[in-house]
């Protein structure tokens, strides 16, 4: 006789759905903290001041500061107020924090770091894709490469199809966590023009040749060549579109 399984006993709290006013205050204060309008070690304005700044109630401010604490951005200190924490305490994969990091004056530092992370994760994923790819997956990858070839005169559409091409490789590799990390980081970086750049037709043709080398290596089952092709593609593409230091 079968029995209905009991619900898993998880200590993780359910996701909180904050009202729109609180969410707006959270986003604004997250940006202000991450861009160092409120540097680490300083206190946020008192609750009454925040109420006036945002024209909201104390309940909304309390909800917002709770959310900031959950992101690792602030902590309440007896007698000192709500103190901004050091960056080492922040949840750097939080979408709002990532958005704000890419708005900082030193955002190139974070974009360079993103490229390092991408090569660290995507090169092994390309190698594993070469080992695991099935005939059906190879057909999908080839179809996406053909789609890219038809978009060389449309940089915006090419960029969107480029993401799909890479995500196919990530999925073929079976690296669920790597795929999620790259998607999260790159998804936020794409909102800044310094990451996306303004590629010309010549730039896109070079990128497409690099995509073709990655594609061909994976379909040939050559893991080492696939990893190398992916590394060269990511680093060379960034070198072409990376803004010059001011």
C-alpha positions as CSV (number, residue, x, y, z in Angstrom):
1,X,0.0,0.0,0.0
2,X,1.5,3.3,-1.0
3,X,1.4,6.4,1.2
4,X,1.5,10.0,0.2
5,X,5.0,11.4,0.7
6,X,5.2,14.1,3.3
7,X,6.3,17.6,2.2
8,X,10.0,18.2,2.5
9,X,11.1,19.9,5.7
10,X,12.9,22.9,4.5
11,X,14.3,25.6,6.7
12,X,14.4,28.1,3.8
13,X,11.8,30.8,4.0
14,X,9.4,31.2,1.2
15,X,10.1,34.1,-1.2
16,X,8.7,37.4,-0.1
17,X,6.6,39.5,-2.4
18,X,7.1,43.1,-1.5
19,X,4.6,45.8,-2.3
20,X,5.5,48.1,-5.2
21,X,6.5,51.1,-3.1
22,X,8.9,49.0,-0.9
23,X,10.4,47.4,-4.1
24,X,11.0,50.8,-5.6
25,X,12.7,52.0,-2.4
26,X,14.8,48.9,-2.3
27,X,16.0,49.3,-5.9
28,X,16.9,53.0,-5.3
29,X,18.8,52.4,-2.1
30,X,20.5,49.3,-3.6
31,X,21.9,51.5,-6.4
32,X,22.9,54.2,-3.9
33,X,24.8,51.8,-1.7
34,X,26.5,49.9,-4.5
35,X,27.6,53.0,-6.3
36,X,28.9,54.3,-3.0
37,X,26.6,57.2,-2.5
38,X,26.5,55.6,0.9
39,X,29.9,54.0,1.4
40,X,30.6,51.0,3.6
41,X,30.7,51.8,7.3
42,X,28.3,54.8,7.0
43,X,24.7,54.9,8.1
44,X,21.7,55.2,5.9
45,X,19.5,58.3,6.6
46,X,17.2,57.8,9.6
47,X,13.8,56.2,8.9
48,X,12.0,59.6,9.1
49,X,14.3,61.1,6.6
50,X,13.8,58.1,4.2
51,X,10.1,58.5,4.6
52,X,10.4,62.1,3.5
53,X,12.8,61.3,0.7
54,X,10.6,58.7,-0.9
55,X,7.2,59.9,0.3
56,X,6.4,56.6,1.9
57,X,5.3,55.3,5.3
58,X,7.6,53.9,8.0
59,X,6.2,50.5,7.3
60,X,7.5,50.7,3.7
61,X,10.9,51.9,5.0
62,X,11.1,49.0,7.4
63,X,10.2,46.6,4.7
64,X,12.8,48.1,2.4
65,X,15.6,48.0,5.0
66,X,14.7,44.4,5.7
67,X,15.2,43.6,2.0
68,X,18.5,45.4,2.0
69,X,19.7,43.3,5.0
70,X,18.7,40.1,3.1
71,X,20.9,41.2,0.3
72,X,23.8,41.6,2.7
73,X,24.0,45.4,2.0
74,X,23.2,46.7,5.5
75,X,22.8,45.7,9.1
76,X,21.1,47.4,12.1
77,X,23.5,48.5,14.8
78,X,22.2,49.4,18.2
79,X,22.7,53.1,18.7
80,X,24.2,53.6,15.3
81,X,21.3,53.0,12.9
82,X,21.4,51.0,9.7
83,X,25.0,50.6,8.6
84,X,26.2,49.8,5.1
85,X,28.3,46.6,5.1
86,X,31.5,45.9,3.2
87,X,31.2,44.5,-0.3
88,X,32.4,41.2,0.9
89,X,29.1,40.7,2.6
90,X,26.9,41.5,-0.4
91,X,25.0,38.9,-2.4
92,X,26.8,39.7,-5.7
93,X,24.5,37.5,-7.7
94,X,21.5,39.5,-6.7
95,X,20.1,41.0,-9.9
96,X,19.7,44.5,-8.4
97,X,23.2,44.5,-7.0
98,X,24.6,43.3,-10.4
99,X,22.7,46.0,-12.2
100,X,24.2,48.6,-9.8
101,X,27.7,47.3,-10.1
102,X,27.6,47.8,-13.8
103,X,26.6,51.5,-13.2
104,X,29.6,52.3,-11.1
105,X,32.4,54.6,-12.3
106,X,34.8,51.6,-12.1
107,X,32.4,49.3,-13.9
108,X,35.1,48.2,-16.4
109,X,36.8,46.4,-13.5
110,X,33.6,44.3,-13.0
111,X,33.1,43.7,-16.7
112,X,36.7,42.5,-17.1
113,X,36.0,40.2,-14.1
114,X,32.9,38.9,-15.9
115,X,35.0,38.0,-18.9
116,X,37.4,36.0,-16.7
117,X,34.4,34.2,-15.1
118,X,33.0,33.4,-18.5
119,X,36.2,31.9,-19.8
120,X,36.6,29.9,-16.6
121,X,33.1,28.4,-16.9
122,X,32.4,28.4,-20.7
123,X,35.6,26.8,-21.9
124,X,35.1,23.6,-19.9
125,X,31.4,23.7,-20.9
126,X,32.4,23.8,-24.6
127,X,34.8,20.9,-24.0
128,X,32.1,18.8,-22.3
129,X,29.6,19.7,-25.0
130,X,32.1,18.2,-27.6
131,X,32.1,15.0,-25.5
132,X,28.4,14.8,-25.0
133,X,26.7,16.3,-28.1
134,X,24.0,14.1,-29.8
135,X,23.0,14.3,-33.4
136,X,19.8,16.1,-32.5
137,X,21.8,18.7,-30.5
138,X,24.3,19.1,-33.2
139,X,21.5,19.9,-35.6
140,X,20.2,22.5,-33.2
141,X,23.6,24.1,-32.9
142,X,24.1,24.1,-36.7
143,X,20.6,25.7,-37.2
144,X,21.5,28.4,-34.7
145,X,24.8,29.1,-36.4
146,X,22.9,29.5,-39.7
147,X,20.5,31.9,-37.9
148,X,23.5,34.0,-36.8
149,X,24.8,34.1,-40.4
150,X,21.6,35.7,-41.5
151,X,21.9,38.5,-38.9
152,X,25.2,40.0,-39.7
153,X,23.6,43.3,-40.8
154,X,21.6,43.6,-37.5
155,X,23.8,43.9,-34.5
156,X,21.0,43.9,-32.0
157,X,19.4,40.8,-33.4
158,X,22.8,39.1,-33.7
159,X,23.5,39.8,-30.0
160,X,20.2,38.1,-29.0
161,X,20.9,35.1,-31.3
162,X,24.4,35.0,-29.9
163,X,23.1,34.4,-26.4
164,X,20.9,31.5,-27.7
165,X,24.0,30.0,-29.4
166,X,26.0,30.0,-26.2
167,X,23.1,28.8,-24.1
168,X,22.7,25.8,-26.4
169,X,26.3,24.9,-25.7
170,X,25.8,25.3,-22.0
171,X,22.7,23.1,-22.1
172,X,24.5,20.4,-24.1
173,X,27.3,20.4,-21.6
174,X,25.0,19.5,-18.8
175,X,26.6,22.0,-16.5
176,X,23.4,23.3,-14.8
177,X,25.1,25.6,-12.3
178,X,27.6,27.0,-14.8
179,X,24.8,27.8,-17.2
180,X,22.8,29.6,-14.5
181,X,25.8,31.6,-13.3
182,X,26.7,32.8,-16.8
183,X,23.1,33.6,-17.6
184,X,22.7,35.6,-14.5
185,X,25.9,37.6,-14.8
186,X,25.7,38.2,-18.5
187,X,22.0,39.0,-18.4
188,X,22.7,42.0,-16.2
189,X,25.8,43.1,-18.0
190,X,23.9,43.3,-21.3
191,X,22.1,46.3,-19.9
192,X,25.2,48.4,-20.1
193,X,26.5,49.7,-23.4
194,X,30.1,49.3,-22.2
195,X,29.6,45.5,-22.3
196,X,27.6,45.3,-25.4
197,X,29.6,47.8,-27.4
198,X,28.6,49.1,-30.8
199,X,29.9,46.4,-33.2
200,X,30.4,47.0,-36.9
201,X,29.6,44.6,-39.7
202,X,33.4,43.7,-39.7
203,X,33.2,43.0,-35.9
204,X,30.3,40.7,-36.4
205,X,32.0,38.8,-39.2
206,X,35.0,38.1,-36.9
207,X,32.6,37.0,-34.1
208,X,30.8,34.8,-36.5
209,X,34.0,33.1,-37.7
210,X,34.8,32.5,-34.0
211,X,31.3,31.0,-33.5
212,X,31.9,28.7,-36.5
213,X,35.2,27.4,-35.0
214,X,33.5,26.6,-31.7
215,X,30.6,24.9,-33.6
216,X,33.0,22.9,-35.8
217,X,35.1,21.7,-32.8
218,X,32.1,20.6,-30.9
219,X,30.6,18.7,-33.8
220,X,34.0,17.1,-34.4
221,X,34.0,15.9,-30.8
222,X,37.3,17.6,-30.2
223,X,37.1,18.8,-26.6
224,X,40.5,20.5,-26.5
225,X,39.8,22.4,-29.7
226,X,36.3,23.4,-28.5
227,X,37.7,24.8,-25.2
228,X,40.5,26.7,-27.0
229,X,38.0,28.1,-29.6
230,X,35.7,29.3,-26.9
231,X,38.5,31.0,-25.0
232,X,39.7,32.8,-28.1
233,X,36.2,33.8,-29.0
234,X,35.3,35.3,-25.6
235,X,38.6,37.1,-25.0
236,X,39.1,38.4,-28.6
237,X,35.5,39.6,-28.8
238,X,35.8,41.5,-25.6
239,X,39.2,43.0,-26.7
240,X,37.5,44.4,-29.8
241,X,34.5,46.0,-28.0
242,X,36.1,46.9,-24.6
243,X,36.1,50.7,-24.1
244,X,39.4,52.4,-23.7
245,X,40.4,53.5,-20.2
246,X,39.6,57.2,-19.6
